[in-house]
Amino acid sequence: MNAKGGVKLVDGTHPLQLVVLDGKGSSEASLVQLRAAIDERIGFVMQGNSSAVAAALVAATDKQNARELDRRVVFLNYSADDPALTSASCSFWHFRFDAHAGMRMDALADALQKDRAVKKVYLLNQDYSFGHDVSREAQRAIREKRPDIAIAGDEFHPIGCVKDFALYIVKIRASGADAVVTGNWGNDLTLMVKAAREQGLDTKFYTFYGNGLGEQAVLGDAGVGRVIAVADWHPNAGGAASDAYYRAFRTRFPAASDDYLVLRMPLMIDMLAAAMTRAGSADPLQVAHARRHALRRRRFPSSDDDARRRSSGASAALRNGNGPGRRERRALRQRGLGLRIPDAAERARRCDRAAERLSDGAPRPLNA
């Protein structure tokens, strides 16, 4: 963004500055860092990789913005997938750029639906809000798309604490499961799959994050043909625009260690800049209104709009155009689940009521 000249506001063009604060994966530490950002007059905070942390930040942001009208904050969430964050806990100040657990599970279930060899599934997830979301959504999706599949086990383990998954692999083998469905990430995923390989467990793993940064290198041969991942986009998605976008990224970052592009992150920055430009201001309230307007028109840079969902031996790609179709949106609403950012119309309607309650005397947002 800065290489393009920065963000255009009424008073000229301004560069964006990235300030890195370490939340340590902890709600308490993240709240301390949020306070530090507010004290530095930082109006836009980005976070991912823990729905528990995101929930704490949403609540804190709501309170902050109600108390200090001249120090408001917009929360940009790139990877916290609890559906409640955009339904029961919907906030005017929170924008999510990732598909939530129900949407990801629907894509995995599409691939599972075609795998007729699977008769039993074992659910093994981390024991926190997101892991429980994955378990619940997996059971729902299996009932809808493969009612013949039996749930052989539904188990939770402490997050980040298990160093040896051998006992869990013994349970999976004893259950007779043909596949494991898991939302695990980081060491909790790699150690699980490696333990399965070491014990000779020939079971497929349907994962949310098997394509995460560094996962393939750690899994190695243990993941080939056995680990299925779901992603909102990947370099093999195809389409002229998508391919050109990835080539440009690799030209800028040629090192093998940098070969990991999470498309939703540059999209998040692009959309933040577009909202600022539309508002003509960096004021969080005006940008929040302008952002909702921009979300109704933003598309992923892919021309492959006819194949919204893909599944292969390596990945199942989520819809990457204008969001879920009409039938899918209806089903999501019936289940009480929030909608991901590309389908912003419903989200805007949900949050407009909150916006109308903002009686702060601030200038009316542009084109809101």
Wavefront OBJ file of the C-alpha trace (Angstrom):
o trace
v 0.000 0.000 0.000
v 2.767 2.436 0.904
v 4.623 1.557 -2.308
v 1.545 2.808 -4.157
v 1.804 6.115 -2.336
v -0.241 5.342 0.774
v -3.822 6.186 1.660
v -5.564 9.145 0.063
v -7.393 11.357 2.536
v -8.896 14.817 2.251
v -5.665 16.461 3.381
v -3.395 14.427 1.117
v -1.747 11.025 0.917
v -0.500 9.275 4.056
v 1.544 6.091 4.582
v 0.261 3.315 6.821
v 2.392 2.370 9.820
v 2.386 -1.163 11.239
v 2.998 -1.381 15.000
v 3.582 -4.936 16.244
v 2.373 -5.768 19.772
v 2.710 -9.274 21.228
v -0.501 -10.606 22.775
v 1.221 -13.944 23.493
v -1.939 -15.842 22.553
v -3.441 -14.772 25.879
v -6.638 -12.803 26.429
v -5.141 -11.000 29.406
v -1.915 -10.043 27.598
v -3.866 -9.016 24.490
v -6.079 -6.694 26.519
v -2.959 -5.063 27.947
v -1.631 -4.545 24.424
v -4.982 -3.179 23.281
v -4.716 -0.572 26.023
v -1.194 0.230 24.876
v -2.430 0.699 21.294
v -5.224 2.979 22.460
v -2.777 5.037 24.496
v -0.696 5.471 21.330
v -3.805 6.714 19.484
v -3.833 3.673 17.196
v -7.344 3.453 15.780
v -7.208 0.097 14.001
v -6.206 -3.147 15.699
v -5.656 -6.452 13.860
v -5.676 -9.901 15.497
v -6.237 -13.573 14.691
v -5.339 -17.061 15.916
v -7.641 -17.385 18.907
v -11.370 -16.889 19.116
v -11.087 -16.543 22.892
v -8.717 -13.593 22.465
v -10.924 -12.106 19.756
v -14.013 -12.330 21.986
v -12.159 -10.469 24.734
v -11.040 -7.801 22.248
v -14.562 -7.363 20.863
v -15.978 -6.817 24.353
v -13.156 -4.458 25.316
v -13.487 -2.496 22.074
v -17.220 -2.018 22.599
v -16.624 -0.696 26.124
v -13.736 1.505 25.029
v -15.675 3.100 22.201
v -18.630 3.843 24.457
v -16.439 5.465 27.126
v -13.855 7.446 25.180
v -15.425 8.890 22.066
v -12.186 10.531 20.982
v -10.217 7.264 21.221
v -12.313 4.803 19.316
v -10.892 1.591 17.867
v -11.912 -0.652 14.958
v -11.046 -4.339 15.381
v -9.968 -6.197 12.200
v -10.059 -9.967 12.692
v -8.175 -12.082 10.158
v -8.298 -15.524 11.760
v -10.625 -15.971 14.740
v -13.394 -18.248 13.519
v -15.962 -18.586 16.311
v -19.373 -18.066 14.606
v -20.627 -16.163 17.666
v -18.294 -13.272 16.870
v -20.515 -12.276 13.959
v -23.862 -13.422 15.356
v -24.589 -13.479 19.101
v -21.601 -11.215 19.804
v -21.943 -9.033 16.701
v -20.262 -5.668 17.128
v -20.402 -2.607 14.922
v -16.662 -2.191 15.503
v -15.581 -5.729 14.578
v -14.880 -6.919 11.019
v -13.935 -10.522 10.268
v -12.038 -11.456 7.105
v -11.993 -15.229 7.558
v -14.683 -17.846 7.098
v -16.055 -19.031 10.415
v -16.074 -22.609 11.669
v -19.445 -23.489 10.111
v -18.412 -22.273 6.670
v -15.095 -24.092 6.771
v -16.801 -27.256 7.945
v -19.295 -27.072 5.083
v -16.396 -27.048 2.618
v -14.717 -30.004 4.354
v -18.030 -31.846 4.399
v -18.294 -31.403 0.644
v -15.035 -33.313 0.272
v -16.059 -35.861 2.903
v -19.344 -36.406 1.084
v -17.443 -37.673 -1.954
v -15.198 -39.991 0.059
v -17.508 -43.006 0.197
v -14.834 -45.124 1.886
v -15.373 -43.187 5.122
v -17.934 -44.877 7.363
v -16.810 -43.687 10.795
v -15.357 -40.353 11.890
v -13.495 -39.433 15.065
v -13.675 -35.819 16.250
v -10.550 -34.679 18.111
v -10.226 -30.993 18.926
v -8.616 -28.502 21.259
v -10.555 -27.793 24.442
v -11.514 -24.164 23.955
v -14.319 -22.255 22.251
v -13.138 -22.840 18.683
v -12.516 -26.561 19.206
v -16.046 -26.957 20.529
v -17.370 -25.005 17.525
v -15.581 -27.423 15.183
v -17.056 -30.437 16.967
v -20.582 -29.044 16.889
v -20.371 -27.962 13.247
v -18.840 -31.285 12.196
v -21.745 -33.189 13.688
v -24.216 -30.863 12.024
v -22.531 -31.062 8.597
v -22.219 -34.859 8.736
v -25.899 -35.197 9.598
v -26.787 -33.031 6.616
v -24.398 -34.393 3.984
v -23.392 -37.901 5.099
v -26.009 -39.183 7.546
v -24.676 -42.711 7.003
v -21.392 -41.806 8.760
v -21.151 -42.725 12.424
v -19.402 -40.483 14.963
v -16.958 -42.924 16.532
v -15.622 -40.445 19.100
v -15.883 -36.824 20.149
v -12.955 -35.778 22.327
v -11.193 -32.618 23.457
v -7.640 -32.177 24.697
v -5.855 -29.290 26.457
v -4.638 -26.765 23.916
v -0.868 -26.650 23.430
v -0.173 -29.034 26.304
v -0.073 -32.502 24.731
v 3.461 -33.533 23.770
v 2.615 -37.102 22.785
v -0.648 -37.997 21.047
v 0.027 -41.739 21.246
v -2.850 -42.432 23.650
v -5.265 -40.489 21.431
v -4.119 -42.482 18.407
v -4.779 -45.703 20.341
v -8.347 -44.503 20.997
v -8.865 -43.577 17.351
v -7.637 -46.983 16.198
v -9.858 -48.788 18.735
v -12.897 -46.804 17.544
v -12.515 -48.105 13.990
v -12.667 -44.579 12.559
v -11.768 -44.132 8.892
v -11.151 -40.392 9.272
v -10.397 -37.757 11.884
v -11.966 -34.293 11.736
v -9.995 -31.653 13.624
v -9.641 -27.916 13.940
v -6.221 -28.338 15.559
v -3.408 -26.048 14.505
v 0.302 -25.684 15.238
v 1.975 -28.431 17.265
v -1.385 -29.889 18.211
v -1.880 -30.806 14.562
v 1.635 -31.806 13.548
v 2.230 -33.961 16.635
v -1.105 -35.693 16.135
v -0.418 -36.610 12.503
v 3.160 -37.652 13.238
v 1.952 -39.895 16.065
v -0.517 -41.502 13.667
v 2.280 -42.180 11.182
v 4.569 -43.627 13.859
v 1.838 -46.013 14.988
v 0.916 -46.989 11.442
v -2.593 -45.556 11.643
v -3.814 -45.346 8.045
v -6.482 -42.712 8.639
v -7.271 -39.530 6.778
v -7.261 -36.217 8.628
v -9.822 -33.629 7.557
v -8.327 -30.414 8.933
v -8.947 -26.685 9.105
v -5.264 -25.761 9.117
v -3.260 -28.523 7.469
v -2.087 -25.888 4.980
v -0.875 -23.513 7.696
v 2.515 -21.847 7.697
v 5.203 -24.489 8.180
v 2.740 -27.367 8.567
v 3.694 -29.099 5.302
v 7.403 -29.022 6.088
v 6.829 -30.488 9.537
v 4.326 -33.113 8.404
v 6.478 -34.195 5.458
v 5.531 -37.553 3.977
v 3.153 -38.182 6.886
v 0.683 -35.756 5.334
v 0.805 -36.897 1.705
v -2.568 -38.315 0.679
v -3.749 -38.294 4.282
v -4.183 -34.654 5.320
v -7.000 -32.669 3.708
v -7.156 -28.940 4.423
v -9.719 -26.226 3.811
v -8.627 -22.754 2.717
v -10.315 -19.569 1.563
v -7.699 -19.390 -1.229
v -4.499 -21.105 -2.269
v -1.972 -20.562 -5.109
v -3.347 -23.526 -7.066
v -6.898 -22.161 -7.134
v -6.434 -21.139 -10.769
v -7.728 -18.261 -12.847
v -5.692 -15.616 -14.649
v -6.166 -12.931 -11.990
v -5.330 -15.316 -9.151
v -2.214 -16.610 -10.917
v -1.011 -13.087 -11.693
v -1.546 -12.050 -8.088
v 0.552 -14.947 -6.825
v 3.332 -14.341 -9.375
v 3.563 -10.730 -8.254
v 3.842 -11.858 -4.639
v 6.639 -14.323 -5.415
v 8.493 -11.685 -7.432
v 8.464 -9.411 -4.416
v 9.224 -12.210 -1.921
v 11.367 -14.796 -3.768
v 12.792 -16.567 -0.685
v 11.404 -20.045 -0.076
v 10.792 -19.151 3.566
v 8.384 -16.414 2.447
v 6.337 -18.647 0.147
v 3.158 -18.361 2.164
v 0.460 -15.947 1.092
v -2.709 -15.598 3.172
v -4.859 -13.707 0.722
v -7.292 -12.383 3.277
v -4.528 -10.355 4.958
v -3.560 -8.150 1.980
v -7.261 -7.911 1.175
v -7.859 -6.651 4.695
v -5.264 -3.904 4.255
v -6.586 -3.003 0.801
v -10.113 -2.719 2.151
v -9.007 -0.662 5.133
v -7.261 1.777 2.797
v -10.285 1.885 0.485
v -12.588 2.640 3.412
v -10.299 5.422 4.642
v -10.194 6.929 1.169
v -13.963 6.714 0.828
v -14.457 8.328 4.235
v -11.756 10.895 3.517
v -10.654 10.377 7.085
v -8.863 7.995 9.454
v -11.559 8.465 12.091
v -12.600 4.938 13.186
v -16.342 5.702 13.164
v -16.353 7.096 9.638
v -14.054 4.348 8.389
v -16.289 1.665 9.926
v -19.301 3.030 8.038
v -17.326 3.371 4.800
v -15.900 -0.130 5.194
v -19.339 -1.699 5.339
v -20.169 0.070 2.073
v -16.941 -1.179 0.469
v -17.552 -4.757 1.582
v -20.680 -4.969 -0.518
v -18.571 -4.498 -3.637
v -15.245 -6.165 -2.926
v -14.240 -9.386 -4.674
v -11.327 -11.723 -4.290
v -8.840 -11.347 -7.172
v -9.863 -14.571 -8.891
v -11.638 -15.030 -12.186
v -12.731 -18.546 -11.336
v -16.228 -17.554 -10.288
v -17.917 -20.658 -11.685
v -16.050 -23.006 -9.365
v -16.724 -21.392 -6.021
v -15.907 -24.509 -4.106
v -13.153 -26.944 -4.928
v -11.978 -30.147 -3.377
v -8.910 -32.229 -4.158
v -6.501 -34.547 -2.424
v -4.713 -31.512 -1.049
v -7.416 -28.995 -0.214
v -11.015 -27.932 -0.365
v -11.275 -24.262 -1.257
v -14.080 -22.184 0.176
v -16.235 -20.016 -2.001
v -14.006 -17.108 -3.010
v -16.263 -14.767 -4.942
v -19.201 -12.880 -3.456
v -19.706 -15.235 -0.522
v -22.344 -17.925 0.039
v -25.189 -18.300 -2.419
v -28.817 -17.545 -1.606
v -29.650 -21.024 -0.335
v -26.485 -21.155 1.749
v -27.184 -17.766 3.304
v -30.685 -18.902 4.256
v -29.318 -22.067 5.837
v -26.711 -20.079 7.776
v -29.332 -17.707 9.112
v -31.537 -20.623 10.179
v -28.616 -22.018 12.169
v -28.031 -18.637 13.809
v -24.532 -18.329 12.376
v -22.911 -15.046 11.343
v -21.801 -14.475 7.770
v -18.232 -13.953 6.688
v -17.055 -10.599 5.435
v -17.477 -11.093 1.622
v -21.242 -11.406 2.215
v -21.525 -8.061 3.957
v -25.124 -7.125 3.242
v -26.506 -9.308 5.990
v -23.792 -8.194 8.401
v -24.508 -4.542 7.632
v -28.194 -5.046 8.420
v -27.296 -6.743 11.691
v -25.017 -3.893 12.750
v -26.941 -0.898 11.427
v -29.100 -0.956 14.539
v -25.968 -0.591 16.649
v -24.801 2.297 14.483
v -28.112 4.081 14.934
v -27.607 3.945 18.691
v -24.333 5.885 18.463
v -25.347 9.261 19.860
v -21.946 10.839 20.129
v -22.284 14.068 18.238
v -19.577 13.036 15.765
v -19.863 14.147 12.116
v -22.211 11.974 10.120
v -20.294 9.290 8.208
v -19.830 9.847 4.494
v -22.378 8.006 2.337
v -23.443 5.806 5.251
l 1 2 3 4 5 6 7 8 9 10 11 12 13 14 15 16 17 18 19 20 21 22 23 24 25 26 27 28 29 30 31 32 33 34 35 36 37 38 39 40 41 42 43 44 45 46 47 48 49 50 51 52 53 54 55 56 57 58 59 60 61 62 63 64 65 66 67 68 69 70 71 72 73 74 75 76 77 78 79 80 81 82 83 84 85 86 87 88 89 90 91 92 93 94 95 96 97 98 99 100 101 102 103 104 105 106 107 108 109 110 111 112 113 114 115 116 117 118 119 120 121 122 123 124 125 126 127 128 129 130 131 132 133 134 135 136 137 138 139 140 141 142 143 144 145 146 147 148 149 150 151 152 153 154 155 156 157 158 159 160 161 162 163 164 165 166 167 168 169 170 171 172 173 174 175 176 177 178 179 180 181 182 183 184 185 186 187 188 189 190 191 192 193 194 195 196 197 198 199 200 201 202 203 204 205 206 207 208 209 210 211 212 213 214 215 216 217 218 219 220 221 222 223 224 225 226 227 228 229 230 231 232 233 234 235 236 237 238 239 240 241 242 243 244 245 246 247 248 249 250 251 252 253 254 255 256 257 258 259 260 261 262 263 264 265 266 267 268 269 270 271 272 273 274 275 276 277 278 279 280 281 282 283 284 285 286 287 288 289 290 291 292 293 294 295 296 297 298 299 300 301 302 303 304 305 306 307 308 309 310 311 312 313 314 315 316 317 318 319 320 321 322 323 324 325 326 327 328 329 330 331 332 333 334 335 336 337 338 339 340 341 342 343 344 345 346 347 348 349 350 351 352 353 354 355 356 357 358 359 360 361 362 363 364 365 366 367 368
